[in-house]
Amino acid sequence: MIRSWTLAPIVAATLVLSLRLAASFPVYGQQTVLPAGSELDEQALVAPREVFRSEAAGGRKSYLVNLGDLAFNAPALLGGVARQAGISCGTCHVNGAANPKFFIPGLSRHAGTFDTTGPLLNPKADNGFFDPVRIPSLRGARYLAPYGNDGRIASLRDFVRNVIVNEFAGPEPPAATLDAIVAYIQDIDFLRNFSLGPAGRLTARASDAERRGEALFVRPFPHDPDMSCATCHVPSGAFVDHRQHDVGSGGLFKTPTLLNADFNAPYFHDGRFDSYDQVVGHFNRVFDLGLSTGERQDLVAYLTTVGDAERPYERDGVGAALKEIADFATVLDTAIPAHDTDVIALAVDTVDRELRELTEQFPDHKDPAVSGGQDERRRARGALKDLVLRLSRIGLAASAGQFDAASVEYRDFRNLALAAVPNLLRAAQQWSLFNPAIRDAHYGALRQMLQTANK
Amino acid sequence: MRLTALCFALWVVAVAAAHGEPSDAAVEEYRLAMIENIGQALSGARDLRDALNRQDFINARKAWIGARVGWERSEVFTSGFVPDLDEAIDAWPDANAGFHGIEAKLFGADPADAGDQADALVAHLAELDARIRTMQLTPQGLFNGIVRLAYEVGDSKVDGGESRVSGTSLDDMRNNADGIDCAYRDLFAVKLEAADKILADRVEDDVKWLKALLAVNELRSVDADSLRKASEALIVGLQAAAPELGLSAPALEEAAK
């Protein structure tokens, strides 16, 4: 959020924006699994920050939460085109938040929306019309039942299963996997917002405009005194009422939370609005609120403050990537001794993919975008490939019933992943695609190559 | 076809040399396949250059695709033994040089602009053609190259792969697999079979599995999950084979020269 009394957030927001824009690179070509022009935003150098309730409370993520996080990021959980294209739940819900740049031609109307009943991902669920919906953030989802933009499913577990099996053509997930995904989603907390106090009221740091906006938010509608914005967006209840309403957007839709919503655009069930100003304008029109220009600005100021959060993004890099991989791999601590071959296979497959993607962050000798640090890059690539193959041996041993061998291999994997490999990767990081200059050069060269072909 | 015949002929030589013969003899025999592959790439590049000089872009595209066959089979040794020429010939992503710089123009809107790059490609391949005849080759270096290329084949190509402008990434992968198959059979298969038949059979099955997964009509039909697994199973088998072959564990990335 941009405040008038300090420039620091502006600088931070500009940095975040420029990093996100610089990294954008849609799918190109006629040989791809997804249509040309698809944008998954997987090259972004910043990602939504993920806060776990368990860790924030001073504890640790449970085995269930780590398994759920792993499954959430596993393309193997889905089926058909999604699996083939390497899409997982985490592709749309990056770190449990949303993905405002996600776009697939023919399935998205705006960036950040997606037709879950289109023909590409599960022809059996194709409903024959184009009805993309906004990809929601899952932060605070445990407080936000019922689920789906229209609130059609009461249970989060049922909703998750429907997404996997019906929307993304995945095989029926094991009950334990579903439980784990629910545990993971329920552990994703809202980001903290120091501008809100108890009962969702503004704190003393609020500006005059924000306070005027808060008063407007709870003021009865002129033509319906029983209603106000706060009637549905209950400030003391995560700004939701757990009900569906017709607000003139084409049917009954669930009240969305306003917490952390600054980072959840586009807005409304179909993502039709990009800004709070447009949202306020819609309500002003539909409910004939008679808001003046100044009142609209005050209401937007209030919404912006309610929707704000502490450090909404974090920079991607060796540290963040390795922490995620290490967290995923921890499920093997339990799964190998338990001879749980399903979980071992899921972990091997998913961590393998993550390690291979991380390897690609360190360009090889044929990449003209970078010339320095060739030895460091080689060592980093070699170390990551070594981890991939150790992981593969874990999977092969477990599938052959050789769990002792898998344990020994895993012990070595873990020691390397926690000690030697991070050092090698950090030594090479300045010549990797985690360096914005190198990344720009790499994707600039790729873009130039494709533009040369296209012009 | 000529290459397959050559591989088979070398394999026959390798069978004869399996017992007690130093692997260096097989390496020298394999050099003939390398010369054949690079010769094909060079010949294709010359055809490409000549077609471009005639403004015959249809045949220039055919020649580019033809030159890639020998080149991709040669990637068993290019990154390890001639990294400088590997970069000059096959830089990626690069719109200004090498196979992919030419590809962007030739298969795009400016095929007439690819002439200078084709001249450079011919020069680099000619230099490589000369160097491979006398360069020192080692069984370990070639073993490393097989492993490295097998790993690369297992990488995801959901973004369209290396040769996405020409739409020939699947051909690249198949030719990589052929290069792996040829090098393994000519250099190591017979010796491993003598030392550990079960392991040799496993490696051979994994090579077949890799090739079978690439026997599809188009890139998007490749089962990427299985391809990754096949690639890794092959490498794990080769890692186990290294001591049986009197070699060290394969380097997954070549040390800087």
Interface residues (C-beta under 8 A of the other chain):
Chain A: V27 Y28 G29 Q30 Q31 T32 V33 L34 A76 R83 Q84 A85 G86 D349 D352 R353 R356 E360 D364 H365 K366 D367 P368 A369 Q374 D375 R378 R379 R381 G382 K385 D386 V388 L389 S392 R393 L396 H442 A445 L446 Q448 M449 L450 Q451 T452 A453 N454 K455
Chain B: S79 P83 D86 E87 D90 A91 W92 P93 D94 A95 A97 H100 G101 E103 A104 K105 F107 G108 A109 D110 Y151 D155 S156 V158 D159 G160 G161 R164 V165 G167 S169 L170 E218 L219 R220 D223 A224 D225 R228 K229 E232 A233 I235 V236 Q239 A251 L252 E253 E254 A255 A256
